[in-house]
Amino acid sequence: MTVTLVIGGVGSGKSEYVEGIMDGSGSAMVYIATSEAIDDEMHAKIRAHRMRRGERWRTLEEARDLGRALKSCSADEAVLVECIPTWLTNLLVDPDGGIEVHVDQFLAAIKARKGDTYLVSNEAGSGVMPTGALSRRFVTLLGQTNQKLARCAESVILVMAGLPVALKGPLPR
């Protein structure tokens, strides 16, 4: 079992990089999607992502309980969780709260998992500090969550302009 965290900016090529690794692995593949199709633009983006991945991928849509979604995947399935910032946003705007509980449950599911797991996130520390309280809370939450994910990952990859750079461990083959 390996856990790989892939981080980078918006549009940096993170997802395509991970999908390419997984496509070449020969494993059964699961895509856990955290986005919700709330408008026409998101519907189109989700359709485009599904078409790019093709029929070999099984898709699970889970906007909040990533721990449960990850536990539903078998050890012989390689899993891509896309994307951590969208998931945290879903939790942040959820009136039920419980963000830390969800993060802890997700981390526990990652650590218990027997199959390869790829996590895609945005790097929060390279941007301008937001002026609004909710935005600052999000950036802090994302930064803290990325740090926790990086600690439990064997490999952390930064993708910039489609180019992977190993921050921790080797680049996956």
Secondary structure as GFF3:
##gff-version 3
##sequence-region A 1 173
A	DSSP	beta_strand	3	8	.	.	.	ID=ss1
A	DSSP	alpha_helix	14	23	.	.	.	ID=ss2
A	DSSP	beta_strand	28	33	.	.	.	ID=ss3
A	DSSP	alpha_helix	40	53	.	.	.	ID=ss4
A	DSSP	beta_strand	57	61	.	.	.	ID=ss5
A	DSSP	alpha_helix	66	71	.	.	.	ID=ss6
A	DSSP	beta_strand	77	82	.	.	.	ID=ss7
A	DSSP	alpha_helix	84	92	.	.	.	ID=ss8
A	DSSP	alpha_helix	99	112	.	.	.	ID=ss9
A	DSSP	beta_strand	117	122	.	.	.	ID=ss10
A	DSSP	alpha_helix	133	152	.	.	.	ID=ss11
A	DSSP	beta_strand	155	160	.	.	.	ID=ss12
A	DSSP	beta_strand	163	168	.	.	.	ID=ss13
###
